């Protein structure tokens, strides 16, 4: 009888140990980009907190953020939540990150991505930390399918990317990779740079790709909002990509390529 009881207690203890070991980590996100990764990959019940901007108009998965706890990325808040895993792109200063790591939390960094290989690496890093590799691979498969459908749609047409603040992006940026995936060649130089609005009006490009023009509070008085630029955009814009698609190096950048490809003329 005692052996039977002892065996039951041992089995119960092992079951509890397995359950504790298998418990998913409590996850805290420190900025809006990290919010998108956490909302896409983490089980809802494990989300200890998202950033205050998780449900803003320029957040891609803002509808999924409804009802989730939104927390300011301060040291006091982060330590009170006691996360096991912290995901960040730019949020949280170095002191906060060091304290979180000292408290035992693992901090996972989303890196800037200049191409879709960089996006794949980000997705796999966060998915692995969350022990959600199959879900991460599903995001990548969907991204790659969209890129395949978009490939070469514009057949090498040249275009200029433009934001309301009067900036552009070319080779070596994720925007440039989105354009290239749809068969567009950026006429901008490498990286991000300001646009000469005078030159833009005098010698306009054949096509424009607009970005962030849907966000009402962004660069309201920027050069890209000038009346002459607006008139030019009405006649030459291939597509206008929403800010929610552009502010984070993530898998949904492929939907930008898909939108650009859909605007290509049928030949």
Secondary structure, 3 states (H helix, E strand, C coil): CHHHHHHHHHHHHHHHHHHHHHCCCCEEECCHHHHHHHHHHCCHHHEEEECCCCCCCCCCCHHHHCCCCECCCCHHHHHHHCCCEEEECCCCCHHHHHHHHHCCCEEEECCCCCCHHHHHHHHHHHHHHCCCHHHHHHHHHHHHHHHHHHCCCCCCEEEEEEECCCEEECCCCHHHHHHHHCCEEECCCCCEEECCHHHHHHCCCCCEEEECCCCCCCCCCCHHHCHHHHHHHHHHEEEEECHHHHCCCCCCHHHHHHHHHHCCCCC
